[in-house]
């Protein structure tokens, strides 16, 4: 996570690598016993924002920017009557994004961060929501939270309608 602020202007972004695997029995166990699916890829995003508040210790930014997806999907079928089979595909796309984030400091060194955005362009629709709480030290901060990122992408031969969601723990460093 990178964050810069000067007066009412800000620039921020992050880079996420995600990898998930799932397997299950097939609906045609006589032909294939099971299927394993894997999705993996990179999702960098960069934004510029403007602070609508002039309150010390709290910022309400409206922002715009870009979110880039580079995702690979792999499917492996475990054969029964038919031999094992596998297929994969990868694609890249870029979405224009607009949103809002609220950053506030409370109770001394504690801070909170809420973000919501929506994007489209390469995908039919992508959106995310992030909520965090953290503690600020002289060197930076330690942050924990939850992220939900949804994308719906279709290029004809490649279709992805999925969500990346879950808790995270991180650290940021001040320079």
N, C-alpha and C positions, 0 to 999 in steps of 0.2 A: 504494500500500500504506500503510495506517495501522495503527499499533501503539501501545498504551498498556498500561503495567503498573504496579500499585501493590500491593506485598506479594505475596501469592499470586494475586491476581486480575489478569486481563488482558482487553482488548478489542482486536480487530483485524479487518481486512477489506481488501478491494480491489475495484476496478472494472476489468473487462476489456472491451475492444471488440475483436471479431474479425471478419474478413472474408476469405472464401476463394472462389475461382472455379475451376471445372474444366470442360473440354470434351472430348468424344470423339465418334467416329462412332456412329451409331445401329445397332441390330440390324435395322432395316428401311430400308436405304439407298435403296430405290426410292421410299419415301414421304417420309422425312426424312433429310437427309445427316448432320447432327450435332446434338448437344444440348449446351447450356452451362448449368451449374448454378451458382448463387451463393448462399452463406449468409452472413449478416451480422447482427450484433446485439451487445447489451450484456449483461454478466453481472456485476452487483454482488453482493457477499456480505459479511455482517457476523457476527461471532462473539464470544462471551464465554467465557472459560476460567478454569480453576483449576489452579494449579501443584501437582503431586504431589511434587515434589522440594524439598528445602530446601538444595540445594547452590549455592554461589556460582558464578555464571557459566554455569549450566546450568539449563534449565527443561523440565519435561515436563508439558505442559498437556493436560487433557481439556477439550473445548469443545463447545458447541452454538450453533446460530445458524440463519441463513436464507440461501438462495441464490436469486436472482431471475433468470429468463431472459426476455429480450425479443428474439426471433429472427425474421428474415424470410428466406424461401427464394424464389428466383426460378429458373424453368426457361424457356429459350428454345430452340425447335426451328428449325433451318435447313431450309427446305422443299426438296423435290425435286419429286415429282409433286403433293404437297400444298403449300399456301401456308405461309409462316412462321407459327409459333404461339408464344405465350408464356403463362405463368401464374405467379402468385405467391401467397404466403400468409404471414401473420405471426401470431404468437401470443405470449402471455406466461403464465408460470407461476412458482410459488413452491414451493421445497422446504425442509422442515425438515432440518437437517444436524447430525450428531454426528461427532466425530473426536478425533484426538490430534495434537499437534505437539511436536517436540523442538528446542529452540534451545540451542546451546552455543557458548562462546567458547573458542578454543584458540590456542596459539602467539602470544601477545600480542594483536594486534588482529584476528585471523582469527575468523570466525564461520561456523557451519553451521546449517541449518534443514531439518528434515524434517517433512512434514505428510501425513496421510492422513485422508480423511473419506468418509462415505457419507450420501446424502440421498434423500428420497422425499416424496411429497405430490402436487404437480402432475405430476411425472414418475413413471414407474413406478420408476425408479432413476436416481440420479446419484452419481458418486463422483469423487474426484480424489486425485492424489498429486503432491507438490511436493518437489524436492530442490534446495538452493541452497548456495553458498559465497560468502562476501563478506569485505570488508576494512572495518573501522570506522575512521573519522577523527573528529576533534573536531566536525565539522559534521554528520556522519551516516555513511552507508556506501554502498559500491558493491557490487552483488550480481549474480551470474549463476547460472543454474540451468536446470532442466527442469520443465515442468508437463504433466500429463496430466489432462484433465477430460472425463469421459464422461457422456452423458445419453441416456436412452431415454424418449421422450415420445410419447404418442398421445392425441389428442382426438377421434378419429373421422375428421374431414376433414383433419387436420394430423398428420403423423407425422414424427418426427425421432429417428433412432438414429445418433448421431455422436459423435466425439471431437475435442477441441481439444488438440493436443499439439505440443510443440516447445520449443526453447531460448528463454531470455529474458535480458535484461540490464537492470538498473535501478539506481536510486539512491534512498536514503531520507534524510530530513533530520531532525535532532533539534532540538526546541524546548524 
